[in-house]
Amino acid sequence: MFRAGVDGIVQRGRPSLGDKTMFDAWAPALDAMHTALSKGCNILTIVKPGPAAIDPGMKNTIALHGKKDAKATLANAVSGTRTRGRPLPA
């Protein structure tokens, strides 16, 4: 299910890591969940590292320059800012 969501992001926007898109947050989360799955963890243990990996992935976009759509046009304006998005519940 999570893989399909990330694949949908990739199909629509064709992002790469470092493009300052939501893919920069979701790819590490998917990797963390895949690692837990490969260790044979149960579903509750598999989904737990996902949100923990999204936050650092999102914060890593702050120093990036946008490379897609409006972010590319406003690259200097968005560099040093967090990509918009709703924060995860605590």
C-alpha positions, 0 to 999 in steps of 0.5 A: 500500500505504501509502495503504491503511494510512493510509486504514484508520486513518482509516476506523476511528478517523476521526482528524484531525491533532492528535488525538494518534493514530498518524495524526499520525505516519503522515500526514506519512510518507505525504505525504513518500512521495507527494512522492517518488513525484510526483518519479518516484523509484524504490521504494527512494527513495520509501519512504526518507523515510517513516520519517524523517517518522514520528519528528518526527510522533510527537514532535509529539504530545507537546505535544498533548492527546488527543481520542479514546477514553481519551486524551480522558478522560486528556487532562491526564495524557497531555499532555506525553508521547509517544504509546505505540508501538514505536520505529522501528529505527535 
